[in-house]
Every structure is written in C-alpha cells, then in structure tokens.
C-alpha cells in the first residue's frame, strides 16, 4: 500500500473510532513518536556474563543434558506441596 493510501485508511479508521479507541490510538501514536528510533534488542542489554550463561545453557539443552520441564515441575510440586 502506498503512503497516500495508508494515510487515507488511517484517517478513516480514526474518524470512525469510538472515544475509547481514539484514546488508545492516540496513546499508541504518541508512544511511537516519543520512543527511540533505534531498536534495541533485549539481548544487547544483557551483561556479557549473562549472555555466556544463556548460551551455555542452550548448548547443554541441545546436547540433551537438561532435565525435562515435566520432571522439574513435578519435583517442585512435591517439594513445596503445590497443586496444579
């Protein structure tokens, strides 16, 4: 869709929005324009030692060295007397 068509479509949606929707649209647009233009991945914000531990854990899981989630959950339920 070309820019002009996008604008027309957005304006139409805004004109037909109810009060609640209009406030939500306004919030979304305001947040979008107030946010940083550079997208930062959460991974990039982690300290290096945490990245290394995560990578190590993924390697161990790929090698089959992990404990299945069902077993971990069952042990936690038994240990702490949890239901569910």
Secondary structure, 3 states (H helix, E strand, C coil): CCHHHHHHHHHHHHHCCCHHHHHHHHHHHHHHHHCCCCCCCHHHHCCHHHHHHHHHHHHHHHCCCCCCHHHHHHHHHHHHCCCC
